Amino acid sequence: MATLKFLCFLILQLFLVANCEGVEVGFYNETCPNVEIILKETTKHYISIAPTLAAPLLRMHFHDCFVRGCDGSVLLNSTKGNKTEKDEIPNQSLRGFQVIDATKSALEKECPGIVSCSDILALTARDAVSMINGPTWPVPLGRRDGIVLILLEASKNLPTPFDNFTTLKTTFGALGLNVKDLVVLSALLTNTQTKDYVLSQLYLHGSTFFKDFGESMVKMRQIGVLTGKAGEIRKHRAFRN
């Protein structure tokens, strides 16, 4: 029965993600049909060696989406003339970039200039979590990589460990996310008030947590969609074209 319910949830989400203009599950079926196979094999290699990388990869995806949407901008290295959000204080503890590098390199050999770093990060986060027996969710693909990089936006837009619950509701709400999304996506926040609220909700609704988490990840992935001619398809994880 539990398996049937989860399959129904996945089917529902496939319909929901189709409404996010310009992105869809299976976007690369014709242009890079092996994208998810290559990505999953690469991710599995790293997670089998270091399972603790799953949480940092998910956190990286979370940080990316909260600054100008899920556009892969958190992956960019600073240059002499431009400091990127990756170097702002909230992002200095992010890790797992080597997984994205390895996957991007493999995909550029398979289908150069096709798969965005934004999509790679989203799929990697999903697969890494699933590989440690966590939830899974459908990932609509077809996003392009952002080209606007402003260092201070990371500090301005990312939730902090010092935010109270009211502040967090405002932050999440500005991105189209509700209180339930806040609860299931805030596991990495260390604010005591928020942590207590999250734990109480998990105690009350723990049986539906995987389903709720998947739904919230689909919603988060729809923040700030770049498609068509917006942005670019980055050739390298760390630098703009």
N, CA, C and O of each residue as an XYZ file, in Angstrom:
964
protein
N       0.830     -1.213      0.000
C       0.000      0.000      0.000
C       0.864      1.263      0.000
O       0.575      2.226     -0.709
N       1.945      1.241      0.819
C       2.832      2.404      0.895
C       3.495      2.657     -0.451
O       3.650      3.805     -0.870
N       3.891      1.567     -1.134
C       4.524      1.703     -2.439
C       3.552      2.298     -3.456
O       3.930      3.160     -4.250
N       2.298      1.838     -3.430
C       1.282      2.352     -4.341
C       1.042      3.841     -4.127
O       0.910      4.600     -5.087
N       0.987      4.257     -2.858
C       0.778      5.673     -2.545
C       1.925      6.520     -3.072
O       1.717      7.613     -3.599
N       3.161      5.991     -2.921
C       4.315      6.758     -3.365
C       4.338      6.871     -4.891
O       4.708      7.915     -5.430
N       3.941      5.792     -5.595
C       3.869      5.839     -7.048
C       2.823      6.854     -7.508
O       3.042      7.587     -8.472
N       1.692      6.889     -6.816
C       0.661      7.882     -7.133
C       1.196      9.298     -6.944
O       0.919     10.191     -7.744
N       1.969      9.490     -5.867
C       2.569     10.801     -5.613
C       3.502     11.206     -6.756
O       3.468     12.350     -7.209
N       4.338     10.266     -7.222
C       5.277     10.573     -8.295
C       4.535     10.931     -9.579
O       4.930     11.857    -10.287
N       3.461     10.199     -9.882
C       2.683     10.486    -11.087
C       2.072     11.879    -11.005
O       2.082     12.625    -11.984
N       1.539     12.229     -9.829
C       0.974     13.568     -9.630
C       2.026     14.635     -9.854
O       1.755     15.647    -10.499
N       3.235     14.418     -9.324
C       4.289     15.407     -9.455
C       4.722     15.580    -10.912
O       5.097     16.679    -11.321
N       4.673     14.503    -11.694
C       5.019     14.608    -13.104
C       4.077     15.577    -13.823
O       4.505     16.319    -14.707
N       2.809     15.568    -13.448
C       1.858     16.505    -14.021
C       2.122     17.916    -13.528
O       2.005     18.877    -14.289
N       2.479     18.044    -12.254
C       2.710     19.367    -11.684
C       3.916     20.044    -12.307
O       3.861     21.230    -12.632
N       5.020     19.297    -12.481
C       6.231     19.914    -12.999
C       6.065     20.318    -14.455
O       6.789     21.186    -14.942
N       5.129     19.705    -15.150
C       4.913     20.072    -16.545
C       4.382     21.490    -16.669
O       4.459     22.095    -17.739
N       3.840     22.026    -15.572
C       3.294     23.374    -15.590
C       4.358     24.449    -15.417
O       4.066     25.634    -15.576
N       5.586     24.055    -15.094
C       6.675     25.013    -14.950
C       7.245     25.283    -16.338
O       7.974     24.453    -16.880
N       6.920     26.432    -16.912
C       7.184     26.726    -18.313
C       8.637     26.511    -18.701
O       9.550     27.027    -18.057
N       8.838     25.730    -19.780
C      10.168     25.548    -20.326
C      10.958     24.402    -19.741
O      12.009     24.057    -20.281
N      10.499     23.797    -18.662
C      11.217     22.659    -18.084
C      10.294     21.449    -18.015
O       9.078     21.591    -17.886
N      10.877     20.272    -18.101
C      10.078     19.052    -18.049
C      10.963     17.872    -17.680
O      12.164     17.870    -17.950
N      10.360     16.878    -17.064
C      11.056     15.635    -16.802
C      11.366     14.981    -18.144
O      10.482     14.864    -18.993
N      12.626     14.550    -18.347
C      13.015     13.936    -19.612
C      13.395     14.941    -20.687
O      13.390     14.606    -21.872
N      13.723     16.165    -20.296
C      14.054     17.227    -21.251
C      15.190     16.824    -22.194
O      15.198     17.236    -23.353
N      16.148     16.025    -21.716
C      17.323     15.668    -22.513
C      17.194     14.317    -23.218
O      18.191     13.768    -23.686
N      15.994     13.787    -23.296
C      15.815     12.449    -23.876
C      16.382     12.323    -25.288
O      16.899     11.268    -25.654
N      16.292     13.379    -26.075
C      16.795     13.330    -27.446
C      18.198     13.902    -27.577
O      18.999     13.393    -28.361
N      18.506     14.940    -26.830
C      19.796     15.620    -26.992
C      20.925     14.994    -26.173
O      22.094     15.103    -26.543
N      20.581     14.343    -25.068
C      21.599     13.690    -24.225
C      20.907     12.575    -23.431
O      20.728     12.696    -22.219
N      20.523     11.501    -24.105
C      19.676     10.480    -23.477
C      20.288      9.755    -22.291
O      19.565      9.193    -21.468
N      21.618      9.761    -22.194
C      22.274      9.046    -21.097
C      22.600      9.942    -19.901
O      23.338      9.536    -19.003
N      22.054     11.151    -19.888
C      22.427     12.113    -18.848
C      22.217     11.559    -17.443
O      23.111     11.671    -16.604
N      21.070     10.971    -17.169
C      20.798     10.521    -15.808
C      21.598      9.269    -15.455
O      21.935      9.063    -14.290
N      21.905      8.437    -16.443
C      22.737      7.251    -16.202
C      24.150      7.668    -15.824
O      24.711      7.178    -14.843
N      24.721      8.577    -16.611
C      26.083      9.058    -16.347
C      26.147      9.761    -15.002
O      27.066      9.539    -14.213
N      25.165     10.606    -14.751
C      25.157     11.351    -13.498
C      25.015     10.418    -12.297
O      25.711     10.581    -11.295
N      24.132      9.461    -12.397
C      23.908      8.536    -11.282
C      25.141      7.693    -11.006
O      25.465      7.446     -9.845
N      25.836      7.246    -12.043
C      27.048      6.449    -11.863
C      28.142      7.267    -11.185
O      28.844      6.768    -10.306
N      28.281      8.520    -11.595
C      29.299      9.385    -10.999
C      28.971      9.689     -9.545
O      29.838      9.615     -8.674
N      27.720     10.030     -9.291
C      27.297     10.323     -7.921
C      27.470      9.097     -7.031
O      27.936      9.210     -5.897
N      27.100      7.942     -7.535
C      27.222      6.701     -6.761
C      28.672      6.429     -6.374
O      28.952      5.966     -5.269
N      29.587      6.720     -7.291
C      31.008      6.524     -6.999
C      31.429      7.333     -5.774
O      32.109      6.814     -4.889
N      31.031      8.584     -5.724
C      31.438      9.445     -4.613
C      30.680      9.118     -3.327
O      31.274      9.109     -2.249
N      29.386      8.852     -3.426
C      28.598      8.564     -2.230
C      28.987      7.223     -1.622
O      28.919      7.058     -0.404
N      29.394      6.265     -2.446
C      29.834      4.965     -1.908
C      31.110      5.109     -1.091
O      31.342      4.346     -0.154
N      31.928      6.078     -1.444
C      33.170      6.342     -0.708
C      32.903      7.222      0.510
O      33.458      6.997      1.585
N      32.047      8.225      0.329
C      31.768      9.185      1.409
C      30.271      9.479      1.462
O      29.828     10.484      0.906
N      29.475      8.619      2.122
C      28.026      8.831      2.214
C      27.641     10.170      2.834
O      26.552     10.686      2.583
N      28.541     10.732      3.648
C      28.230     12.006      4.302
C      28.201     13.174      3.316
O      27.850     14.288      3.705
N      28.561     12.948      2.053
C      28.491     14.008      1.052
C      27.054     14.293      0.611
O      26.779     15.342      0.027
N      26.149     13.373      0.886
C      24.772     13.545      0.420
C      24.144     14.821      0.983
O      23.558     15.609      0.241
N      24.267     15.018      2.284
C      23.674     16.207      2.916
C      24.298     17.501      2.394
O      23.553     18.434      2.096
N      25.636     17.609      2.266
C      26.209     18.835      1.708
C      25.772     19.118      0.270
O      25.604     20.278     -0.107
N      25.590     18.078     -0.526
C      25.131     18.298     -1.900
C      23.706     18.823     -1.921
O      23.374     19.694     -2.726
N      22.864     18.300     -1.043
C      21.502     18.810     -0.925
C      21.516     20.253     -0.442
O      20.768     21.089     -0.951
N      22.351     20.543      0.524
C      22.462     21.910      1.059
C      22.948     22.871     -0.030
O      22.487     24.010     -0.105
N      23.876     22.412     -0.870
C      24.366     23.244     -1.959
C      23.233     23.622     -2.911
O      23.134     24.765     -3.358
N      22.383     22.644     -3.211
C      21.236     22.894     -4.083
C      20.275     23.892     -3.440
O      19.761     24.785     -4.113
N      20.036     23.741     -2.156
C      19.186     24.648     -1.389
C      19.743     26.069     -1.458
O      19.001     27.012     -1.732
N      21.037     26.227     -1.212
C      21.669     27.548     -1.244
C      21.601     28.158     -2.640
O      21.422     29.367     -2.785
N      21.744     27.332     -3.651
C      21.671     27.833     -5.017
C      20.299     28.411     -5.317
O      20.188     29.499     -5.883
N      19.257     27.687     -4.939
C      17.893     28.091     -5.288
C      17.440     29.360     -4.577
O      16.577     30.072     -5.090
N      18.000     29.658     -3.417
C      17.538     30.809     -2.646
C      18.184     32.118     -3.086
O      17.834     33.179     -2.571
N      19.114     32.060     -4.022
C      19.724     33.283     -4.553
C      19.504     33.310     -6.060
O      20.183     32.595     -6.796
N      18.569     34.122     -6.524
C      18.216     34.249     -7.942
C      17.681     32.957     -8.552
O      17.731     32.789     -9.771
N      17.178     32.057     -7.742
C      16.615     30.822     -8.267
C      17.672     29.756     -8.491
O      18.865     29.993     -8.301
N      17.213     28.569     -8.899
C      18.116     27.421     -9.076
C      18.849     27.550    -10.406
O      18.492     26.886    -11.379
N      19.875     28.404    -10.455
C      20.547     28.710    -11.723
C      22.009     28.300    -11.744
O      22.735     28.652    -12.674
N      22.456     27.557    -10.731
C      23.835     27.086    -10.718
C      24.860     28.153    -10.387
O      26.059     27.899    -10.500
N      24.428     29.339     -9.982
C      25.384     30.423     -9.719
C      26.240     30.164     -8.484
O      27.339     30.707     -8.376
N      25.759     29.349     -7.557
C      26.534     29.050     -6.351
C      27.771     28.219     -6.678
O      28.672     28.101     -5.847
N      27.825     27.647     -7.866
C      28.941     26.795     -8.272
C      30.130     27.579     -8.808
O      31.227     27.036     -8.935
N      29.917     28.854     -9.124
C      30.951     29.640     -9.805
C      32.046     30.125     -8.864
O      31.772     30.608     -7.765
N      33.292     29.988     -9.312
C      34.435     30.514     -8.564
C      34.574     32.016     -8.802
O      34.200     32.531     -9.856
N      35.110     32.696     -7.818
C      35.420     34.110     -7.991
C      36.608     34.274     -8.934
O      37.464     33.397     -9.047
N      36.636     35.410     -9.600
C      37.780     35.764    -10.437
C      38.403     37.038     -9.882
O      37.890     37.620     -8.926
N      39.483     37.459    -10.468
C      40.180     38.644     -9.976
C      39.278     39.870     -9.971
O      39.370     40.713     -9.079
N      38.413     39.964    -10.962
C      37.577     41.153    -11.063
C      36.153     40.975    -10.568
O      35.353     41.908    -10.633
N      35.823     39.777    -10.069
C      34.432     39.552     -9.681
C      34.330     38.491     -8.587
O      34.702     37.337     -8.799
N      33.832     38.879     -7.431
C      33.610     37.947     -6.335
C      32.206     37.349     -6.467
O      31.235     38.083     -6.650
N      32.100     36.049     -6.378
C      30.809     35.383     -6.556
C      30.205     34.986     -5.212
O      30.863     35.069     -4.176
N      28.946     34.554     -5.242
C      28.238     34.172     -4.020
C      28.882     32.980     -3.324
O      28.684     32.788     -2.124
N      29.652     32.176     -4.060
C      30.322     31.022     -3.479
C      31.272     31.427     -2.346
O      31.523     30.647     -1.427
N      31.794     32.649     -2.424
C      32.757     33.112     -1.423
C      32.122     33.910     -0.294
O      32.821     34.324      0.630
N      30.823     34.135     -0.347
C      30.151     34.832      0.752
C      30.050     33.889      1.956
O      29.985     32.672      1.788
N      30.037     34.446      3.151
C      30.144     33.660      4.387
C      29.188     32.469      4.455
O      29.634     31.380      4.817
N      27.890     32.608      4.125
C      26.995     31.445      4.241
C      27.392     30.263      3.361
O      27.024     29.122      3.641
N      28.147     30.542      2.293
C      28.495     29.487      1.339
C      29.915     28.954      1.490
O      30.305     28.021      0.788
N      30.678     29.528      2.384
C      32.075     29.117      2.506
C      32.244     27.707      3.061
O      33.308     27.105      2.914
N      31.203     27.180      3.696
C      31.268     25.822      4.237
C      30.686     24.771      3.290
O      30.657     23.587      3.624
N      30.224     25.192      2.117
C      29.674     24.238      1.155
C      30.777     23.297      0.661
O      31.926     23.707      0.496
N      30.414     22.037      0.427
C      31.378     21.089     -0.120
C      30.678     20.080     -1.019
O      29.457     19.927     -0.985
N      31.479     19.402     -1.818
C      30.939     18.449     -2.779
C      31.096     18.915     -4.217
O      30.566     18.294     -5.137
N      31.829     20.015     -4.412
C      32.001     20.556     -5.762
C      32.691     19.561     -6.694
O      32.478     19.594     -7.906
N      33.521     18.674     -6.130
C      34.222     17.692     -6.965
C      33.264     16.728     -7.643
O      33.559     16.212     -8.721
N      32.117     16.483     -7.017
C      31.120     15.600     -7.621
C      30.520     16.266     -8.861
O      30.352     15.630     -9.901
N      30.202     17.544     -8.735
C      29.650     18.293     -9.866
C      30.686     18.398    -10.978
O      30.349     18.259    -12.153
N      31.951     18.643    -10.615
C      33.028     18.731    -11.610
C      33.150     17.436    -12.411
O      33.243     17.460    -13.639
N      33.147     16.317    -11.708
C      33.310     15.019    -12.368
C      32.137     14.733    -13.314
O      32.331     14.240    -14.425
N      30.938     15.043    -12.865
C      29.758     14.804    -13.694
C      29.747     15.726    -14.909
O      29.457     15.288    -16.022
N      30.060     16.995    -14.696
C      30.084     17.951    -15.804
C      31.109     17.532    -16.847
O      30.838     17.609    -18.045
N      32.275     17.092    -16.409
C      33.328     16.650    -17.328
C      32.855     15.456    -18.154
O      33.066     15.413    -19.366
N      32.213     14.483    -17.492
C      31.730     13.286    -18.192
C      30.637     13.642    -19.197
O      30.598     13.093    -20.298
N      29.755     14.557    -18.817
C      28.654     14.926    -19.712
C      29.134     15.787    -20.882
O      28.563     15.717    -21.971
N      30.164     16.588    -20.674
C      30.705     17.376    -21.776
C      31.351     16.474    -22.825
O      31.363     16.810    -24.009
N      31.889     15.330    -22.394
C      32.441     14.365    -23.353
C      31.319     13.645    -24.105
O      31.442     13.355    -25.295
N      30.237     13.366    -23.401
C      29.111     12.635    -23.988
C      28.275     13.515    -24.903
O      27.917     13.103    -26.006
N      27.962     14.718    -24.455
C      27.095     15.620    -25.230
C      27.484     17.057    -24.891
O      26.823     17.697    -24.072
N      28.539     17.569    -25.505
C      29.063     18.898    -25.166
C      28.057     20.024    -25.364
O      27.345     20.092    -26.365
N      28.030     20.910    -24.360
C      27.212     22.109    -24.467
C      25.720     21.903    -24.351
O      24.942     22.757    -24.775
N      25.306     20.781    -23.783
C      23.870     20.469    -23.738
C      23.279     20.585    -22.336
O      22.239     21.219    -22.158
N      23.926     19.983    -21.341
C      23.352     19.881    -19.995
C      23.875     21.003    -19.105
O      25.086     21.186    -18.981
N      22.979     21.742    -18.495
C      23.380     22.868    -17.646
C      23.907     22.404    -16.295
O      23.574     21.317    -15.822
N      24.723     23.231    -15.693
C      25.223     22.945    -14.342
C      24.078     22.996    -13.329
O      24.090     22.278    -12.329
N      23.102     23.843    -13.597
C      21.935     23.925    -12.729
C      21.211     22.586    -12.664
O      20.859     22.120    -11.580
N      20.990     21.969    -13.816
C      20.324     20.669    -13.844
C      21.191     19.578    -13.215
O      20.682     18.683    -12.541
N      22.489     19.659    -13.440
C      23.400     18.672    -12.850
C      23.331     18.725    -11.329
O      23.262     17.687    -10.672
N      23.348     19.929    -10.772
C      23.282     20.070     -9.315
C      21.970     19.528     -8.767
O      21.958     18.842     -7.745
N      20.866     19.833     -9.442
C      19.555     19.372     -8.971
C      19.454     17.851     -8.982
O      18.968     17.253     -8.022
N      19.911     17.226    -10.060
C      19.865     15.767    -10.160
C      20.817     15.111     -9.172
O      20.491     14.088     -8.571
N      21.992     15.701     -9.005
C      22.978     15.139     -8.079
C      22.460     15.162     -6.654
O      22.616     14.187     -5.920
N      21.840     16.274     -6.254
C      21.276     16.375     -4.904
C      20.206     15.312     -4.693
O      20.184     14.647     -3.658
N      19.317     15.150     -5.677
C      18.247     14.155     -5.585
C      18.813     12.736     -5.481
O      18.404     11.957     -4.620
N      19.760     12.408     -6.370
C      20.290     11.043     -6.396
C      21.129     10.736     -5.161
O      21.083      9.620     -4.644
N      21.897     11.718     -4.684
C      22.721     11.505     -3.488
C      21.852     11.192     -2.278
O      22.164     10.288     -1.503
N      20.768     11.933     -2.114
C      19.853     11.701     -0.993
C      19.196     10.324     -1.115
O      19.079      9.593     -0.132
N      18.776      9.986     -2.317
C      18.141      8.690     -2.544
C      19.095      7.538     -2.247
O      18.676      6.491     -1.754
N      20.380      7.732     -2.549
C      21.377      6.676     -2.357
C      21.669      6.361     -0.899
O      22.239      5.314     -0.592
N      21.284      7.255      0.000
C      21.454      6.961      1.431
C      20.091      6.645      2.057
O      19.862      6.864      3.246
N      19.194      6.120      1.206
C      17.857      5.692      1.638
C      16.947      6.842      2.051
O      16.044      6.671      2.869
N      17.194      8.006      1.478
C      16.322      9.138      1.709
C      15.225      9.189      0.661
O      15.098      8.265     -0.143
N      14.433     10.248      0.655
C      13.343     10.379     -0.316
C      13.873     10.641     -1.720
O      15.040     10.986     -1.903
N      13.003     10.472     -2.703
C      13.321     10.851     -4.074
C      12.176     11.690     -4.616
O      11.103     11.746     -4.014
N      12.397     12.337     -5.744
C      11.370     13.208     -6.315
C      11.681     13.427     -7.788
O      12.842     13.339     -8.188
N      10.671     13.711     -8.604
C      10.912     13.998    -10.016
C      11.603     15.347    -10.171
O      11.276     16.299     -9.463
N      12.560     15.431    -11.096
C      13.292     16.683    -11.318
C      13.025     17.180    -12.738
O      13.506     16.579    -13.699
N      12.272     18.261    -12.884
C      12.080     18.847    -14.216
C      13.390     19.447    -14.700
O      14.076     20.138    -13.947
N      13.738     19.186    -15.945
C      15.016     19.630    -16.489
C      14.812     20.625    -17.628
O      13.707     20.778    -18.150
N      15.883     21.286    -17.996
C      15.834     22.267    -19.066
C      16.181     23.667    -18.614
O      16.098     24.615    -19.395
N      16.572     23.805    -17.348
C      17.014     25.112    -16.863
C      18.358     25.467    -17.495
O      19.134     24.595    -17.885
N      18.607     26.762    -17.583
C      19.904     27.245    -18.037
C      20.637     27.882    -16.863
O      20.044     28.170    -15.823
N      21.921     28.093    -17.044
C      22.762     28.604    -15.958
C      22.732     30.126    -15.909
O      22.723     30.794    -16.942
N      22.717     30.663    -14.689
C      22.665     32.102    -14.502
C      23.989     32.781    -14.838
O      25.055     32.173    -14.735
N      23.908     34.039    -15.236
C      25.106     34.802    -15.571
C      25.231     36.065    -14.726
O      26.216     36.795    -14.845
N      24.235     36.330    -13.868
C      24.297     37.494    -12.974
C      24.834     37.032    -11.630
O      24.239     36.172    -10.980
N      25.959     37.602    -11.214
C      26.641     37.145    -10.005
C      26.896     38.325     -9.078
O      27.678     39.219     -9.403
N      26.242     38.328     -7.932
C      26.409     39.418     -6.970
C      26.708     38.814     -5.607
O      25.861     38.137     -5.024
N      27.905     39.055     -5.100
C      28.395     38.448     -3.869
C      27.432     38.611     -2.700
O      27.109     37.635     -2.023
N      26.976     39.823     -2.458
C      26.208     40.108     -1.251
C      24.802     39.533     -1.271
O      24.142     39.489     -0.232
N      24.328     39.091     -2.429
C      22.978     38.536     -2.485
C      22.848     37.255     -1.669
O      21.760     36.920     -1.202
N      23.954     36.542     -1.498
C      23.905     35.313     -0.702
C      23.559     35.632      0.750
O      22.711     34.972      1.350
N      24.213     36.635      1.307
C      23.931     37.007      2.695
C      22.538     37.601      2.843
O      21.890     37.424      3.874
N      22.084     38.297      1.823
C      20.784     38.958      1.874
C      19.633     37.965      1.770
O      18.620     38.120      2.452
N      19.777     36.949      0.924
C      18.639     36.088      0.588
C      18.616     34.736      1.288
O      17.553     34.125      1.399
N      19.757     34.257      1.759
C      19.781     32.940      2.393
C      19.296     33.010      3.840
O      19.641     33.947      4.560
N      18.501     32.029      4.274
C      18.135     31.953      5.693
C      19.395     31.770      6.529
O      20.361     31.157      6.075
N      19.389     32.298      7.743
C      20.553     32.165      8.614
C      20.172     31.404      9.882
O      18.989     31.298     10.202
N      21.168     30.867     10.615
C      20.891     30.183     11.869
C      20.291     31.084     12.931
O      19.787     30.607     13.948
N      20.345     32.400     12.693
C      19.871     33.356     13.694
C      18.461     33.867     13.406
O      17.900     34.612     14.209
N      17.886     33.475     12.274
C      16.540     33.922     11.928
C      15.504     33.243     12.831
O      15.585     32.040     13.078
N      14.542     34.012     13.318
C      13.447     33.392     14.067
C      12.415     32.853     13.079
O      12.539     33.037     11.868
N      11.406     32.191     13.612
C      10.446     31.515     12.751
C       9.666     32.495     11.881
O       9.358     32.194     10.727
N       9.349     33.658     12.426
C       8.615     34.668     11.667
C       9.428     35.159     10.473
O       8.900     35.307      9.371
N      10.713     35.410     10.699
C      11.604     35.853      9.620
C      11.719     34.783      8.545
O      11.706     35.085      7.352
N      11.832     33.536      8.973
C      11.949     32.444      8.007
C      10.684     32.304      7.171
O      10.759     32.049      5.969
N       9.522     32.471      7.801
C       8.272     32.398      7.043
C       8.240     33.466      5.952
O       7.775     33.223      4.838
N       8.744     34.654      6.293
C       8.789     35.741      5.313
C       9.746     35.416      4.177
O       9.424     35.625      3.007
N      10.919     34.907      4.523
C      11.933     34.552      3.519
C      11.413     33.489      2.568
O      11.534     33.621      1.350
N      10.833     32.430      3.129
C      10.308     31.349      2.304
C       9.102     31.819      1.494
O       8.954     31.471      0.323
N       8.243     32.613      2.134
C       7.050     33.084      1.459
C       7.352     33.946      0.246
O       6.624     33.905     -0.746
N       8.424     34.726      0.320
C       8.812     35.579     -0.799
C       9.191     34.766     -2.029
O       9.190     35.282     -3.147
N       9.513     33.504     -1.821
C       9.891     32.627     -2.924
C       8.773     31.669     -3.319
O       8.980     30.748     -4.110
N       7.595     31.894     -2.763
C       6.457     31.053     -3.107
C       6.377     29.760     -2.317
O       5.669     28.831     -2.705
N       7.107     29.701     -1.202
C       7.117     28.500     -0.368
C       6.319     28.761      0.909
O       6.363     29.864      1.453
N       5.592     27.753      1.387
C       4.740     27.928      2.557
C       5.367     27.335      3.817
O       6.520     26.904      3.804
N       4.599     27.317      4.900
C       5.110     26.843      6.185
C       5.502     25.368      6.119
O       6.503     24.965      6.712
N       4.722     24.562      5.403
C       5.083     23.152      5.274
C       6.419     22.997      4.566
O       7.235     22.161      4.954
N       6.649     23.800      3.523
C       7.932     23.765      2.822
C       9.057     24.172      3.765
O      10.127     23.564      3.768
N       8.809     25.197      4.558
C       9.788     25.636      5.544
C      10.159     24.509      6.491
O      11.336     24.296      6.783
N       9.163     23.793      6.965
C       9.405     22.716      7.925
C      10.278     21.622      7.324
O      11.263     21.205      7.932
N       9.917     21.156      6.132
C      10.624     19.997      5.582
C      11.955     20.349      4.941
O      12.793     19.470      4.743
N      12.169     21.634      4.609
C      13.417     22.026      3.959
C      14.416     22.658      4.916
O      15.511     23.038      4.501
N      14.056     22.775      6.194
C      14.889     23.513      7.136
C      15.742     22.630      8.046
O      16.178     23.080      9.105
N      15.979     21.410      7.658
C      16.728     20.492      8.523
C      18.143     20.981      8.805
O      18.726     20.631      9.832
N      18.701     21.790      7.899
C      20.080     22.241      8.079
C      20.181     23.527      8.887
O      21.286     23.967      9.206
N      19.044     24.141      9.225
C      19.084     25.346     10.044
C      19.348     24.982     11.494
O      18.823     23.986     11.991
N      20.163     25.784     12.179
C      20.528     25.466     13.562
C      19.846     26.361     14.584
O      20.109     26.260     15.782
N      18.964     27.243     14.104
C      18.218     28.079     15.019
C      17.364     27.206     15.932
O      16.608     26.362     15.450
N      17.480     27.401     17.255
C      16.820     26.522     18.225
C      15.304     26.559     18.099
O      14.654     25.513     18.126
N      14.729     27.766     17.960
C      13.275     27.895     17.849
C      12.763     27.146     16.630
O      11.785     26.403     16.707
N      13.442     27.353     15.494
C      13.031     26.685     14.270
C      13.219     25.189     14.375
O      12.361     24.412     13.954
N      14.344     24.788     14.939
C      14.642     23.364     15.071
C      13.587     22.668     15.919
O      13.155     21.564     15.587
N      13.167     23.305     17.014
C      12.135     22.720     17.873
C      10.818     22.573     17.123
O      10.128     21.562     17.255
N      10.472     23.598     16.329
C       9.227     23.537     15.561
C       9.289     22.409     14.534
O       8.341     21.639     14.380
N      10.421     22.327     13.836
C      10.585     21.279     12.828
C      10.469     19.900     13.457
O       9.784     19.026     12.926
N      11.141     19.704     14.592
C      11.102     18.405     15.257
C       9.687     18.044     15.696
O       9.281     16.885     15.611
N       8.934     19.049     16.168
C       7.564     18.770     16.589
C       6.700     18.362     15.402
O       5.844     17.487     15.528
N       6.920     18.989     14.256
C       6.149     18.654     13.065
C       6.509     17.262     12.546
O       5.646     16.513     12.089
N       7.800     16.931     12.624
C       8.227     15.592     12.205
C       7.619     14.531     13.110
O       7.259     13.447     12.653
N       7.507     14.852     14.403
C       6.903     13.906     15.349
C       5.429     13.685     15.009
O       4.925     12.564     15.081
N       4.741     14.777     14.636
C       3.310     14.683     14.343
C       3.032     14.087     12.967
O       2.048     13.372     12.776
N       3.920     14.393     11.998
C       3.626     14.014     10.614
C       4.752     13.204      9.985
O       4.923     13.225      8.766
N       5.514     12.497     10.797
C       6.677     11.775     10.296
C       6.366     10.771      9.211
O       7.199     10.535      8.336
N       5.182     10.171      9.244
C       4.842      9.144      8.270
C       4.710      9.700      6.858
O       4.823      8.945      5.892
N       4.475     11.001      6.717
C       4.334     11.604      5.394
C       5.546     12.464      5.022
O       5.507     13.195      4.033
N       6.609     12.378      5.802
C       7.735     13.293      5.586
C       8.345     13.129      4.202
O       8.601     14.134      3.540
N       8.593     11.904      3.733
C       9.216     11.706      2.426
C       8.364     12.318      1.321
O       8.885     12.972      0.417
N       7.055     12.106      1.395
C       6.139     12.668      0.401
C       6.180     14.187      0.444
O       6.281     14.839     -0.596
N       6.102     14.757      1.655
C       6.127     16.212      1.808
C       7.443     16.791      1.324
O       7.469     17.841      0.681
N       8.539     16.106      1.635
C       9.855     16.593      1.220
C       9.948     16.645     -0.303
O      10.432     17.624     -0.871
N       9.477     15.579     -0.960
C       9.501     15.548     -2.420
C       8.691     16.669     -3.034
O       9.129     17.304     -3.993
N       7.507     16.918     -2.486
C       6.658     17.994     -2.992
C       7.345     19.349     -2.845
O       7.295     20.180     -3.752
N       7.985     19.564     -1.702
C       8.645     20.852     -1.456
C       9.874     21.026     -2.335
O      10.167     22.142     -2.765
N      10.596     19.947     -2.611
C      11.752     20.036     -3.505
C      11.307     20.403     -4.920
O      11.976     21.191     -5.589
N      10.197     19.849     -5.379
C       9.666     20.199     -6.697
C       9.310     21.681     -6.740
O       9.602     22.355     -7.727
N       8.685     22.196     -5.683
C       8.328     23.613     -5.627
C       9.571     24.495     -5.607
O       9.630     25.505     -6.309
N      10.563     24.116     -4.806
C      11.777     24.916     -4.706
C      12.493     24.984     -6.050
O      13.051     26.018     -6.416
N      12.473     23.885     -6.771
C      13.151     23.813     -8.056
C      12.526     24.752     -9.089
O      13.148     25.032    -10.114
N      11.318     25.239     -8.842
C      10.640     26.116     -9.795
C      10.939     27.592     -9.556
O      10.397     28.452    -10.250
N      11.795     27.894     -8.583
C      12.128     29.284     -8.289
C      13.050     29.841     -9.372
O      14.094     29.258     -9.665
N      12.664     30.964     -9.961
C      13.544     31.690    -10.880
C      13.968     30.902    -12.097
O      15.164     30.797    -12.370
N      13.023     30.342    -12.840
C      13.357     29.507    -13.995
C      14.026     30.320    -15.104
O      13.521     31.368    -15.504
N      15.171     29.828    -15.599
C      15.844     30.396    -16.769
C      15.765     29.372    -17.895
O      16.307     28.273    -17.775
N      15.093     29.725    -18.985
C      14.977     28.816    -20.125
C      15.152     29.604    -21.413
O      15.401     30.809    -21.386
N      15.021     28.917    -22.539
C      15.113     29.588    -23.832
C      16.489     30.164    -24.079
O      17.483     29.438    -24.100
N      16.544     31.488    -24.269
C      17.821     32.153    -24.521
C      18.364     32.857    -23.284
O      19.409     33.505    -23.348
N      17.671     32.736    -22.171
C      18.145     33.351    -20.922
C      19.354     32.582    -20.404
O      19.439     31.367    -20.582
N      20.281     33.275    -19.771
C      21.441     32.609    -19.200
C      22.290     31.926    -20.255
O      22.397     32.403    -21.385
N      22.891     30.809    -19.880
C      23.788     30.075    -20.775
C      23.857     28.616    -20.339
O      23.383     28.258    -19.261
N      24.450     27.779    -21.185
C      24.802     26.418    -20.797
C      26.306     26.433    -20.548
O      27.105     26.434    -21.485
N      26.672     26.444    -19.295
C      28.065     26.601    -18.920
C      28.918     25.408    -19.390
O      28.481     24.261    -19.298
N      30.100     25.674    -19.879
C      31.006     24.601    -20.317
C      31.798     24.014    -19.158
O      32.254     22.872    -19.214
N      31.955     24.810    -18.112
C      32.716     24.375    -16.940
C      31.949     24.776    -15.701
O      31.340     25.845    -15.653
N      31.980     23.915    -14.699
C      31.245     24.199    -13.463
C      31.625     25.526    -12.841
O      30.751     26.249    -12.362
N      32.907     25.869    -12.835
C      33.413     26.951    -12.005
C      33.452     28.319    -12.678
O      33.669     29.328    -12.007
N      33.243     28.369    -14.000
C      33.421     29.646    -14.699
C      32.334     29.857    -15.747
O      31.827     28.907    -16.343
N      31.991     31.119    -15.956
C      31.096     31.467    -17.041
C      31.791     31.242    -18.369
O      33.019     31.199    -18.438
N      30.998     31.096    -19.430
C      31.571     30.917    -20.772
C      32.292     32.174    -21.242
O      32.832     32.198    -22.348
